[in-house]
Amino acid sequence: MLIKRKLLMIYSILSISFFSHSVSAQDFTLVTQEFHGQTDRWADDQMGGLGGEIVTKAFAAAKLKFKINWMPWKRAQDAVLENSEKNAFILPLTRNKTRESKYNWVVKIYDNETAFYTLKKNKPINDMSDAQGKKIGVLLASSYELTILDPKNGFKRENIISYPKDSLLIKKLESGAIDAWYTGIMGAAIIIHDEKLNSKHFFHGKTIDKEANYLATSKKTSKEITNKVQKAVEKFKKTPEFKALVKKYYGKNY
């Protein structure tokens, strides 16, 4: 009888351990860097910005538990591709030909328009040809950098200045160390405000590109997990709250 009780106790402990592991395996990790207006770092476990609010509100509505890992953007991409726990998702990742085959593109979150920012005392840059011969600042390891470095655009590598933070780039532009800053329109105004710079000193030219920003994961992540995430976000995108968020951050209807 005593042996039987011990066996039952061991079985119970193993069952609880297995169940706990199964539950924790269903938790999700959101990996990102702080991008102003897109993934604002409200706290270590709270994400604002258009992408941050869409994804975290969608997860909450679907009762999907998650944690947030804040990392430099290049390391964030590498971590999700490694995806050792097979539950990591990255946002907001721009879908392009360079990245296409590397990721599982789970769900589109929103579009992000890009442009060249310059000082108002200079001429606006309205297309790639206007930017030739100028020193261009761009965020390191970003879709903006990939666009500028694309050989078809004809820029010389020595004229491209890459930094890991946009806050450094706007200051380089203000000081005249670079002639233009290529970035997303949505976040630029917020960066200028947060850095306590005079917005009247800067302006942007015509829209250069419209990037599709996604919630993505590695191809190691199971279809069961990606389907849960995709359904949660797609369902949220049909709500009035989603439309209100787009208008809040982008000033336009989606």
Helices and strands as residue ranges (DSSP letters): H 2-25, E 28-32, E 41-43, E 46-47, H 49-61, E 66-70, H 73-82, E 88-94, E 104-119, G 129-131, E 136-139, H 143-149, G 151-153, G 157-159, E 160-163, H 166-175, E 180-184, H 185-194, G 199-201, E 202-204, E 209-217, H 223-236, H 240-250
